[in-house]
Amino acid sequence: MPWFAPIVWDGTFDITILDEQFRNTTIGLTVFAVKKYVVFLQVFLETAEQYFMVGHRVIYYVFTDRPVDVPTVALRPGWQIVVLQAQSYPRWQDVSMGRMEMISELCKGRLLGEVQYLVCLDVDMKFRDYVGVEILSPLFGTLHRGFYTAKRQSFTYKRRPQSQAFIPEDEGDFYYTGGIFGGLVPEVRQLTANCHQAMLADRDQDIEAVWHDESYLNKYLLYHKPTKVLFPRVPLG
């Protein structure tokens, strides 16, 4: 079947029309500031306040093992920060993989009825220009900036057949970054729960995917096509 997901970059949309379409939408944003990564949180939040979803309502969900170090940032009217306790894993790889479980639990818990869309970002990013509702879709992924011009054979998919993240050499549409994905809350719940269960199955077999949660995300998006694909030059750096 043909796959008609649009690839979105600046100039391919009319933000005035989209802002009206999403006028009564509340957007959640998850970010993980665990261990030393809490140092990135101030810049992340301050630049998000300047550029993210201007004109719409946003709830930040900050997962951290150091809640006392969450900075105080002036928020727009109606916006809020929810600080959630995160486990302090001994390895950064476990932090990366553990976020799928925590996002899944969040989606089936307090998010129901609280937000309609969820955007999941890495904390060591900062916004450099406006990022608005043009990115929203039932399920969206983002092309990895290191691979969007590369041939499929160079994608760093998990190639071990025993892994739940395995993708054969002759399959694959794009290579997606694990740093920017999201969609409607039920869709994000399904994605993150699927990735978490796949990780647990691999762990039982003493298998760890080469790029951790990103490897499982790529496997999921291959067989559950995103309805929108973001170009890697989304103004986040």
HUQUI-V170832 format. One record per pair of residues at least 4 apart in sequence whose ideal C-beta (glycine too) atoms are under 7 Angstrom apart, sorted by the first residue. I is the first residue (numbers start at 1). J is the second residue. If there is no record, write none. Layout:
# HUQUI-V170832
I,J  I,J
This chain:
# HUQUI-V170832
3,225  5,225  5,226  5,227  5,228  5,229  6,228  7,229  7,231  8,12  8,13  8,134  8,135  8,228  8,230  8,231  9,231  9,233  13,18  13,134  14,18  15,19  15,132  15,134  16,20  17,21  18,22  18,133  18,134  19,23  19,55  19,133  22,56  22,133  22,136  25,56  25,116  25,117  26,57  26,59  26,115  26,116  27,53  27,56  27,58  27,115  27,117  27,119  28,59  28,61  28,111  28,115  28,117  28,118  29,58  29,60  29,61  29,119  29,121  30,61  30,63  30,103  30,118  30,120  31,44  31,60  31,62  31,121  31,123  32,63  32,86  32,95  32,99  32,123  33,37  33,38  33,40  33,41  33,62  33,64  33,123  34,63  34,64  34,65  34,86  34,88  34,95  35,65  35,88  37,123  37,124  38,64  38,66  38,69  40,44  40,123  40,124  41,45  41,62  41,70  41,71  41,123  42,46  42,71  43,47  43,126  44,48  44,123  44,125  44,126  45,49  45,60  45,71  45,73  46,50  46,73  47,51  47,126  47,127  48,52  48,127  49,73  49,75  49,76  50,127  51,127  51,129  51,130  51,131  52,58  52,127  52,131  53,58  53,132  53,133  54,130  54,132  56,133  57,78  57,79  58,79  59,80  59,82  59,114  59,115  60,81  60,82  61,82  61,84  61,106  62,70  62,81  62,82  62,83  62,84  63,84  63,86  63,102  64,70  64,83  64,86  65,86  65,87  65,88  67,83  67,85  70,83  75,79  75,80  75,81  86,102  87,98  89,94  89,95  89,98  90,94  92,96  93,97  93,212  94,98  96,212  96,213  97,199  97,212  97,213  98,102  99,103  99,213  100,104  100,192  100,195  100,196  100,199  100,213  101,105  101,196  102,106  103,107  103,120  103,188  103,192  104,108  104,189  104,192  104,193  104,196  105,109  106,110  106,111  107,111  107,118  107,185  107,188  107,189  107,192  108,189  110,114  111,115  111,118  111,185  115,185  116,184  116,185  117,136  117,182  117,183  117,184  118,182  118,185  118,188  119,182  120,181  120,182  121,125  121,179  121,180  122,179  125,179  125,236  125,237  126,237  127,131  127,235  127,236  128,235  128,236  128,237  129,235  131,135  131,234  131,235  131,236  135,140  135,230  137,183  137,227  137,228  138,183  138,184  138,187  138,227  139,183  139,187  139,226  139,227  140,181  140,182  140,183  140,226  140,227  140,228  140,229  140,230  141,176  141,181  141,221  141,226  141,229  142,176  142,177  142,180  142,181  142,230  142,232  142,234  143,148  143,174  143,176  143,229  143,230  143,231  143,232  144,148  144,175  144,176  144,177  144,232  145,232  147,154  147,155  147,175  148,232  150,154  150,155  152,172  153,169  155,172  155,175  156,210  156,211  157,167  157,172  157,215  157,218  158,163  158,165  158,166  158,167  158,209  158,210  158,215  159,166  160,166  160,207  161,166  162,205  162,207  163,202  163,207  163,209  164,198  164,201  164,202  165,198  165,209  165,215  165,216  165,219  167,171  167,172  167,218  167,219  167,222  171,222  172,222  173,222  174,229  175,218  176,217  176,218  176,221  177,214  178,213  178,214  178,217  180,230  180,234  180,236  181,217  182,188  183,187  183,188  184,188  185,189  186,190  187,191  188,192  189,193  190,194  191,195  191,220  192,196  193,197  194,198  194,220  195,199  195,213  195,216  195,217  195,220  196,200  197,201  198,202  198,216  199,203  199,216  200,204  202,207  202,208  202,209  209,215  209,216  210,215  211,215  213,217  214,218  215,219  216,220  217,221  218,222  220,224  221,226  230,234
